[in-house]
Amino acid sequence: MATTTPDPRGAYFPRLAAERLDIALCRASAAVSRAAEAHAGREGLGVGQQLVLQMLDDTGPCSQQTLSEELRIDRSVMVGVCDDLERAGHIRRERNPRDRRSYAVTITASGRRRLAAARESIPAFLDDTFHALTAGERAQLGALLAKILHDGAPRPA
């Protein structure tokens, strides 16, 4: 068996990524996720907290289950996210009048102010994170990822 020496110029991983889109997407996702969490932490809200506030601001009150499903955040994690946001006064949880078994989660005025402040820094963060892509490539990447997430979920084996 022949042994090859890794290319010191870093040429192996780009070739692997081109051959294995799953690996490339996992690595890119992990890198962007770390950057997003670090950025959100500097802003004083975690990514999940920002997503919850954004959805509530965009769509209005809904259940924690709906937040969990729509934002693809595990239900047990969502409880902690909502607990933290409620303690900070950014959301309010009240019994859902249509279904007393669930809570309707509502963004508060404090949550709207906090979200607005966090949103101000997002364009610069995205520009920095995706600096290697042109505006057109960023739009194309967004469209492709949306397609994968919506239509192209992996089929069961």
Secondary structure, DSSP 8 states (H G I E B T S, - for coil): -------TTS-HHHHHHHH-HHHHHHHHHHHHHHHHHHHHHHHTS-HHHHHHHHHHHHH--EEHHHHHHHHT--HHHHHHHHHHHHHTTSEEEEEETTEEEEEEEEE-HHHHHHHHHHHHTHHHHHHHHTTTS-HHHHHHHHHHHHHHHHT------
